[in-house]
Amino acid sequence: MTPPPRPHFVRLYPEIGQAGSLQTAIQTALDHAGYELTALLTSSPGWWDCATWVDNGNRHVSIVLGSQERWFLMEFWERGVRMADGKTTDLAAAAGATGLWQTGSRLRELQAAWPFVRYGKLAEAYEHGNPVETKWEIYRQSQARHIDHDLIEAAYAQPKLRELFPFTSHATLHLSRCARYPFTADLPAITPVADGTYEVAWPTDSPYGSGTVGRADTPQDAIALVTSHLPDNYGHAVDATAKDGLDKTDST
């Protein structure tokens, strides 16, 4: 027997108390709006009453209840990329935005209909088919402390690497042959070290095993190490994920 929703959620969301869970409440709202979509449970057992998601294979929307204030917190995804997010206090609005996104709307259309939705220029770049160039631009203009600007500029100056999709994990710079998550892991990553040098190493999920490729004194030398390990089937990063088969490489 399913337990009732937790009291603090019922206080903030009376409709959740009536429905029994966010999943059921969103499903009812989707049905009422005329969308033939299915609200699903998340994979986190502890969120059974306060989270749900709607998925069609290429796109999905996740919805989580705020625990301190009344908010339906939403994320809009497409093929491994979070394209937009937003929050609303209105259950019907959350269902309406979910339905519009899942039935193929573009970002501007989604925001025009539901102004609480927010998205950035990288999401627009994915929609327009040029995320690689835009991601480099974002990193080159970023003021974030974890971005090593000398390293970014050295990588961008190398035409072969400029065609790959850059992403960072903490301060480590990774490069991928695909522009959507999960990314490829067949190139060494570069980590700035406290002493001013750079460690070039394979990612932990690399098909070539983990371990250090080498150390470099300058960003340019670190980039040269990475360039020397480009795979044979290297090319411009494609709008795909590693699960599409791109991580099966014949590297050097």
KEDOKE-940368 format. One record per atom (N, C-alpha, C): x, y, z. Coordinates in steps of 0.02 Angstrom, whole numbers, padded with zeros to 5 digits, always signed. Atoms other than C-alpha are relative to their C-alpha. Last residue first. Example, Ala and Ser with C-alpha at 12.3 -4.5 7.8 and 13.67 -1.06 7.14 Angstrom:
BEGIN
-00042-00059-00003/+00684-00053+00357/-00039+00055+00037/+00045-00059+00000/+00615-00225+00390/+00045+00060+00000/
***
This chain:
BEGIN
-00071+00016+00007/+02334+00298-01608/+00023-00042+00057/-00046-00054-00016/+02145+00289-01595/+00072-00023-00011/-00063+00032+00017/+02029+00168-01683/+00054+00053+00009/-00048-00033+00044/+01870+00225-01599/+00059-00045-00016/-00035+00059+00026/+01713+00152-01526/+00050+00025-00053/-00056+00016-00044/+01662+00305-01422/+00036-00064-00021/-00060-00040+00014/+01559+00375-01565/+00058-00018+00043/-00053+00040+00030/+01432+00234-01559/+00064+00037-00012/+00017+00011+00070/+01272+00334-01527/+00055-00037-00038/+00040+00061+00004/+01306+00310-01342/-00023-00015-00071/-00046+00057+00007/+01444+00439-01359/-00038-00066-00005/-00029+00022-00063/+01309+00568-01390/+00048-00058-00012/+00020+00067-00019/+01264+00664-01548/+00028-00014+00069/+00056-00011-00044/+01280+00833-01632/-00030-00068+00019/+00066+00008+00029/+01450+00797-01706/-00054+00010+00052/+00046+00031-00047/+01620+00861-01653/-00071+00000-00029/+00039-00049-00037/+01723+00904-01806/-00050-00036+00045/+00035-00047+00043/+01836+00762-01855/-00036+00050+00043/+00011-00067-00025/+01952+00629-01784/-00038+00041-00052/+00064-00021+00029/+01935+00453-01853/-00021+00068+00027/-00004+00002+00073/+02119+00417-01824/-00064+00026-00032/+00016+00064+00032/+02107+00472-01643/+00001+00004-00076/+00064-00003+00035/+02198+00628-01582/-00014-00068-00033/+00041+00059-00014/+02339+00580-01465/-00069+00003-00032/-00036+00060+00024/+02473+00699-01531/-00039-00064+00013/+00005+00003+00072/+02348+00842-01510/+00034-00062-00028/+00068+00022+00018/+02334+00807-01325/-00006-00009-00076/+00007+00070-00022/+02522+00817-01298/-00069-00028-00020/-00038+00041+00048/+02531+00977-01402/-00005-00074+00018/+00042+00007+00059/+02394+01054-01294/+00034-00043-00053/+00054+00046-00019/+02497+01022-01138/-00045-00013-00060/-00029+00067+00000/+02648+01102-01221/-00053-00052+00019/-00014+00019+00069/+02545+01257-01265/+00029-00071-00003/+00062+00021+00032/+02474+01268-01088/+00012-00025-00071/+00040-00055+00027/+02651+01274-01020/-00065-00027-00029/-00014-00062-00036/+02763+01166-00910/-00044+00057-00022/-00022-00054+00044/+02691+01001-00966/+00009+00063+00041/+00005-00065-00033/+02669+00834-00880/+00028+00053-00047/-00061-00038-00009/+02635+00670-00970/-00014+00064+00039/-00034-00002+00065/+02510+00540-01024/+00065+00038+00006/-00029-00062+00024/+02457+00502-00846/+00033-00009-00068/-00071-00011-00012/+02347+00354-00813/+00024+00063-00032/-00015-00064-00033/+02179+00278-00852/+00075+00007+00009/-00023+00005-00069/+02141+00144-00978/+00013+00068+00028/-00071+00017+00000/+02133+00159-01166/+00029-00005+00070/-00009+00068+00026/+01944+00153-01180/+00072-00023-00001/-00030+00004+00066/+01941+00306-01066/+00004-00073-00024/+00041+00045+00041/+01821+00300-00919/+00027-00006-00071/+00008+00065-00034/+01947+00369-00793/-00041-00049-00042/+00057+00002-00046/+01995+00507-00915/-00008-00069+00030/+00061+00029+00027/+02170+00489-00989/-00057+00006+00051/+00015+00069-00020/+02299+00608-00920/-00063-00024-00035/+00039+00026+00055/+02388+00772-00958/-00011-00074+00013/-00001+00073+00006/+02450+00858-00802/-00047-00020-00056/+00062+00031+00024/+02488+01043-00818/+00010-00076-00004/-00007+00046+00056/+02619+01148-00728/-00069-00029-00018/-00001-00036+00063/+02592+01303-00621/+00010-00043-00061/-00067-00027+00011/+02639+01224-00455/+00007+00036-00066/-00013-00057-00044/+02455+01205-00408/+00069+00032-00013/-00027+00021-00065/+02422+01092-00557/+00020+00062+00039/-00050-00045-00027/+02310+01134-00706/+00021-00022+00070/+00015-00028-00067/+02221+00977-00767/+00056+00048+00021/-00054-00042-00025/+02216+00928-00951/-00021+00031+00066/+00025-00062-00029/+02112+00784-01018/+00059+00037+00032/-00024-00020-00066/+02176+00649-01135/-00030+00066+00023/-00054-00048+00003/+02063+00601-01280/+00024+00017+00070/-00058+00029+00034/+01955+00447-01300/+00055+00050-00013/-00054-00002-00050/+01821+00491-01172/+00064-00027-00029/-00053+00049+00013/+01674+00534-01285/+00056+00009+00051/-00051-00020+00048/+01534+00634-01207/+00048-00058-00013/-00070+00008-00021/+01378+00566-01123/+00049+00015-00056/-00018+00048-00052/+01313+00698-01146/-00038-00066-00009/+00052+00015-00049/+01297+00794-01308/+00024-00053+00049/+00019-00060-00036/+01424+00883-01419/-00054-00012+00052/+00072-00011+00006/+01518+00734-01486/-00019+00057+00046/+00017+00002+00071/+01704+00716-01522/-00076+00002-00011/+00041+00056+00022/+01742+00772-01345/-00014+00005-00075/+00021-00012+00069/+01874+00879-01263/-00036-00062-00026/+00011+00059+00041/+01904+00887-01076/-00021+00022-00070/+00028-00012+00067/+01979+01030-00974/-00004-00066-00038/-00027+00042+00054/+02004+00994-00789/-00036+00014-00065/-00045-00041+00041/+01968+01136-00667/+00027-00037-00060/-00042-00039-00045/+01812+01058-00587/+00046+00043-00044/+00021+00032-00062/+01750+00951-00731/+00047+00027+00054/-00044+00002-00058/+01761+01056-00888/-00033-00039+00056/+00039-00002-00062/+01688+01041-01062/+00049-00008+00058/-00035-00005-00065/+01755+01075-01235/-00050-00005+00058/+00044-00032-00049/+01674+01008-01395/+00035+00002+00067/+00028+00046-00050/+01800+00974-01532/-00041+00038+00051/+00058+00034+00029/+01829+01080-01688/-00032-00049+00048/+00056-00048+00002/+01941+01200-01593/-00063-00032-00030/+00037+00005-00063/+02053+01052-01555/-00060+00047+00001/+00027+00068-00008/+02110+01031-01735/-00041-00007+00063/+00059+00013+00042/+02126+01219-01762/-00030-00070+00009/-00017+00060+00039/+02243+01242-01612/-00062-00019-00041/-00047-00019+00053/+02219+01421-01552/+00020-00058-00044/+00038-00031+00054/+02065+01366-01455/+00044+00020-00059/+00038+00052+00034/+02170+01247-01351/-00037+00030-00060/-00048+00044+00034/+02297+01382-01307/-00036-00054-00039/-00023-00035+00059/+02156+01505-01269/+00051-00042-00039/+00054-00005+00048/+02071+01383-01152/+00024+00033-00065/+00009+00067+00029/+02236+01343-01065/-00056+00001-00053/-00058+00013+00042/+02277+01527-01038/-00007-00068-00035/+00008-00035+00064/+02099+01555-00976/+00060-00010-00047/-00069-00022+00013/+02108+01421-00842/+00000+00033-00069/-00021-00001+00070/+01923+01411-00795/+00070+00028-00006/-00025+00067+00018/+01890+01361-00614/+00022-00004-00073/-00067+00014-00026/+01882+01543-00561/+00027-00067-00022/+00001+00051-00053/+01733+01583-00674/+00071-00017+00022/-00040-00027-00056/+01754+01745-00773/+00004-00050+00058/+00019+00014-00069/+01695+01664-00935/+00048+00033+00050/+00026-00060-00032/+01722+01748-01103/-00014-00009+00074/-00048-00054+00011/+01835+01615-01179/-00022+00065+00035/-00059+00009-00041/+01730+01479-01099/+00050+00057-00008/+00019-00007-00071/+01568+01546-01171/+00061-00007+00044/+00011-00071-00013/+01645+01570-01344/-00016+00012+00073/-00065-00032-00002/+01710+01391-01344/-00006+00074+00018/-00031+00021-00063/+01536+01330-01300/+00070+00028+00007/+00028-00039-00055/+01461+01436-01439/+00031-00020+00066/-00026-00068+00003/+01575+01365-01573/-00024+00041+00060/-00072+00001-00010/+01536+01187-01522/+00028+00070+00003/-00019-00003-00070/+01348+01214-01499/+00076+00003+00012/-00070-00022-00006/+01314+01262-01681/+00023+00003+00072/-00049+00046+00029/+01155+01170-01737/+00072+00022+00005/-00019-00024+00065/+01023+01305-01713/+00056-00041-00032/+00059-00002+00042/+00936+01216-01569/+00017+00021-00072/+00019+00069+00015/+01102+01173-01491/-00059-00002-00048/-00049+00025+00048/+01154+01355-01508/-00014-00073-00017/+00018-00025+00066/+00992+01411-01426/+00048-00026-00053/+00060+00038+00020/+01033+01300-01278/-00023+00022-00069/-00023+00066+00020/+01207+01377-01272/-00058-00044-00022/-00023+00000+00070/+01131+01551-01278/+00028-00068-00022/-00057-00041+00016/+01031+01526-01119/+00022-00009-00072/-00051+00037+00037/+00860+01465-01064/+00055+00048-00020/-00061-00037+00016/+00724+01518-00942/+00048-00046-00038/-00053+00043+00028/+00543+01459-00923/+00059+00044-00020/-00045+00020-00055/+00435+01569-00811/+00057-00043-00024/-00057-00046-00012/+00366+01652-00968/+00045-00018+00058/-00009+00008-00072/+00257+01500-01015/+00061+00041+00020/+00061+00027-00030/+00183+01523-01189/+00004-00002+00076/+00055-00045+00016/+00319+01639-01252/-00065-00023+00033/-00003-00057-00045/+00450+01536-01161/-00056+00050-00013/+00012+00022-00068/+00399+01375-01248/-00002+00059+00048/+00071+00015-00005/+00386+01458-01418/-00018-00020+00071/+00035-00064-00001/+00558+01534-01396/-00075-00010+00006/-00011-00036-00063/+00631+01366-01347/-00039+00065+00003/-00065-00030-00003/+00556+01264-01489/+00004+00045+00062/-00007-00073+00006/+00404+01157-01460/+00073+00020-00001/-00045-00024+00052/+00407+00971-01496/+00010+00074-00006/+00031+00007+00066/+00261+00887-01407/+00039+00039-00053/-00001+00070+00021/+00363+00858-01251/-00033-00011-00068/-00068+00022+00015/+00398+01043-01232/+00001-00071-00028/-00024-00036+00059/+00216+01094-01246/+00070-00022-00020/+00033+00024+00060/+00157+00958-01127/+00025+00034-00063/-00023+00068+00014/+00284+01000-00994/-00029-00026-00065/-00068-00006+00027/+00246+01185-01005/+00029-00068-00017/+00003-00030+00066/+00061+01149-00984/+00068+00007-00033/+00023+00051+00047/+00089+01029-00839/-00003+00028-00071/-00053+00051+00005/+00194+01155-00744/-00020-00054-00050/-00053-00029+00041/+00066+01291-00784/+00057-00049-00009/+00023+00001+00069/-00075+01182-00717/+00052+00028-00048/-00002+00068+00025/+00022+01152-00556/-00021-00004-00073/+00063+00022+00029/+00048+01338-00528/+00008-00070-00030/+00041+00021-00056/+00187+01396-00410/-00065-00034-00024/+00065-00031-00003/+00311+01404-00553/-00037-00026+00062/+00039+00019-00058/+00494+01365-00579/-00065+00040+00000/+00048-00049-00023/+00605+01363-00730/-00035-00024+00063/+00026+00016-00066/+00732+01267-00830/-00049+00055+00020/+00033-00055-00035/+00793+01258-01008/-00018-00023+00070/+00012-00056+00044/+00894+01155-01131/-00030+00060+00035/+00051-00039-00034/+00973+01028-01016/-00010+00065-00039/-00016-00071-00013/+01067+00924-01143/-00059+00032+00038/-00058-00009-00043/+01072+00734-01153/+00018+00071+00017/-00057+00041+00020/+00955+00715-01301/+00063+00017+00039/+00005+00029+00067/+00835+00856-01256/+00065-00036-00016/-00058+00033+00029/+00802+00910-01078/-00015-00024-00071/+00021+00022+00067/+00682+01032-00993/+00062-00026-00037/-00055+00001+00047/+00708+01056-00805/-00025-00032-00065/+00003+00038+00063/+00571+01106-00685/+00065+00005-00039/-00065-00013+00030/+00551+01159-00504/+00009-00045-00060/-00010+00057+00044/+00368+01167-00451/+00064+00015-00039/-00027-00008+00067/+00382+01293-00311/-00001-00069-00035/+00040+00031+00053/+00292+01316-00146/+00030+00017-00068/+00048-00046+00030/+00426+01358-00020/-00037-00037-00056/+00007-00055-00047/+00530+01250+00098/-00051+00052-00023/+00018+00025-00066/+00524+01080+00012/-00011+00054+00052/-00039-00034-00051/+00517+01136-00169/-00022-00021+00069/+00032-00048-00045/+00432+01002-00272/+00052+00034+00044/-00012+00014-00070/+00526+00919-00414/-00034+00054+00041/+00034-00047-00044/+00482+00911-00599/+00011-00023+00072/+00001+00022-00070/+00588+00830-00734/-00032+00055+00042/+00008-00053-00049/+00548+00855-00918/+00001-00031+00069/+00035+00014-00063/+00607+00737-01053/-00003+00064+00042/+00010-00056-00046/+00654+00740-01235/-00028-00026+00066/-00045-00055+00019/+00727+00613-01356/-00004+00059+00048/-00060+00027+00033/+00654+00453-01283/+00050+00053-00020/+00020+00031+00064/+00479+00518-01246/+00059-00029-00038/-00055+00017+00046/+00500+00558-01061/-00029-00030-00064/+00035+00020+00060/+00393+00640-00927/+00052-00008-00055/-00028-00022+00064/+00464+00657-00753/-00041-00029-00056/+00024+00040+00056/+00407+00651-00573/+00036+00022-00063/-00035-00007+00064/+00459+00713-00403/-00033-00044-00052/-00017-00070+00014/+00383+00746-00231/+00036+00011-00066/+00058-00044-00005/+00289+00588-00179/+00013+00070-00026/+00060+00029+00030/+00411+00452-00235/-00059+00048+00001/+00035-00055+00032/+00565+00558-00202/-00068-00022-00028/+00018-00050-00049/+00645+00441-00075/-00039+00059-00028/+00057+00022-00041/+00641+00299-00201/-00023+00052+00049/-00017-00011-00070/+00754+00394-00323/-00059-00018+00044/-00038+00058-00023/+00732+00319-00498/+00021+00007+00073/-00072-00006+00009/+00596+00446-00536/+00034-00063+00026/-00038-00006-00062/+00414+00395-00553/+00073+00010-00017/-00035+00058-00025/+00333+00429-00721/+00030+00014+00069/-00045-00021-00054/+00205+00550-00792/+00027-00062+00034/+00002+00039-00061/+00132+00484-00954/+00051+00027+00050/-00066+00011-00028/+00086+00593-01102/-00007-00037+00066/-00005+00072-00008/-00068+00606-01212/+00071-00019+00021/-00063+00029+00023/-00089+00793-01183/+00001-00076+00014/+00006+00034+00064/-00267+00858-01174/+00064-00029-00028/-00022-00045+00053/-00244+00989-01039/-00002-00032-00069/+00048-00054+00004/-00350+00886-00918/+00018+00049-00056/+00061+00026+00031/-00244+00733-00953/-00051+00056-00010/-00015+00013+00071/-00086+00831-00918/-00062-00026-00036/-00004-00065+00033/-00160+00898-00756/+00015-00007-00074/+00068-00027+00004/-00211+00724-00698/-00002+00066-00038/+00036+00040+00049/-00039+00656-00738/-00071+00025-00010/-00022-00022+00066/+00042+00801-00646/-00037-00040-00054/+00026-00067+00012/-00061+00763-00490/+00018+00026-00069/+00071+00005+00014/-00026+00577-00500/-00030+00068-00015/+00010+00039+00061/+00162+00600-00514/-00074-00002-00019/-00009-00046+00056/+00162+00736-00382/-00013-00036-00065/-00070-00009+00020/+00090+00612-00258/+00003+00051-00055/-00041+00053-00029/-00069+00563-00165/+00073+00005-00018/-00018+00049+00051/-00188+00662-00274/+00040-00058+00027/+00060+00031+00029/-00276+00755-00132/+00017-00055-00050/+00034+00038-00051/-00118+00787-00033/-00061-00035-00027/-00040+00061-00006/-00029+00839-00192/-00030-00045+00055/+00019+00044+00054/-00171+00962-00225/+00041-00065+00000/+00061+00037-00017/-00144+01037-00053/-00021-00049-00055/+00032+00021+00062/+00036+01082-00101/-00063-00040+00017/-00017-00047+00054/+00128+01178+00035/-00040-00013-00063/+00013-00069-00022/+00045+01092+00183/+00013+00050-00056/+00073-00010+00001/+00037+00924+00092/-00016+00072+00021/+00021-00010+00069/+00223+00934+00056/-00075+00014-00004/-00023-00066+00019/+00263+00962+00240/-00015+00014-00074/+00041-00057-00022/+00150+00817+00287/+00024+00068-00024/-00026-00026-00063/+00236+00683+00181/-00034+00066+00019/-00056-00047+00007/+00128+00607+00046/+00020+00030+00067/+00021-00067+00019/+00018+00461+00100/+00061+00045-00009/+00012-00045-00057/+00093+00286+00101/-00024+00068-00025/-00039-00061+00005/+00068+00171-00049/-00014+00046+00058/+00042-00060+00000/+00000+00000+00000/+00044+00063+00000/
***
